[in-house]
Amino acid sequence: MARVCQVTGKKPVSGHKVCFSNKKAKRRFLPNLQTKRFFLPEEDRWVSLKVSSDAIRLINKRGLFAVVKELREQGLAI
């Protein structure tokens, strides 16, 4: 699945589109994904990640190196 956040793991969920007459039709709710490049000064290189806007806030709060270190511990190659 291509629409998955690399940091938080958010992915599309399904639900209903509800019209005025209360008829329901299936639809997908997609996460707000952005392909963003971050500079990792500890390794002196750029890292490209597909992240949600929530993950961008998480990286700003905890720091990029801490997040990348945690992803590597989980086995994701970054």
N, C-alpha and C positions, 0 to 999 in steps of 0.2 A: 504494500500500500504506500503510495507516494505522499499522501496528505497526512503525514504524521510528524509531530514536533519531535525533534531529536533530544530535547532537554526534558520536557514534561511528559511526553508520550501522548499528548492530546491527539485524537483522531476524529473523523466524522461520526456523528451519531444520527439516528433516524428519528423522525417524528411525524407529525401531521401538519399539513397546511389546512387551515380552517377558514372557510369563506363566511360571508355574512349569513347565509342560510344554514350554517353549522354543518355543512358537508365536509368530510375529511378526506384528504388525499395525501399519500405518502410523500415525504420530502427528506432531504438530507441537510443537516446543519454542519457546515464546514468550519474548521478552526481557522482563526485569523493567522495564517502562516506567512512569514517573510523570509526570503533568503538574504542573510546578512553576513557580512564579513567583519570579524573581530580581530584586532591585533593582540597577539599573545606575547608580551614583552619578555617573559621568562624564557621562551624558546626563540624569540626574535623572528616570528613569522606570522602570517595571516591565517586565520581559521575561518572557513566558510561553513555556516550552519543554517539549516532550515528550522526556524524557531517561531513559536507563537509570540504574540505581543506580551503575554503573561511571562514567557520565558525571558524576554528581553528585560523586563522589570526585575526578574529574579537574578539575572546576570549583573545588572546594575547594582543590586543590593548586596549580593554575596561575593561578587568578583568573578571574572572569567576563569582565572586559573583554578579556583575552587570547584567551579561547575565542571570544567573539562577534566579535572582530576577525578571527580565523582563518576563521570561518564566512562572514563577509562577503567575504573574499578569494576564497573558493571559489564565491561567487555566490549564497549563500542569503540571502534578505532577512529580517533580524531587526531 
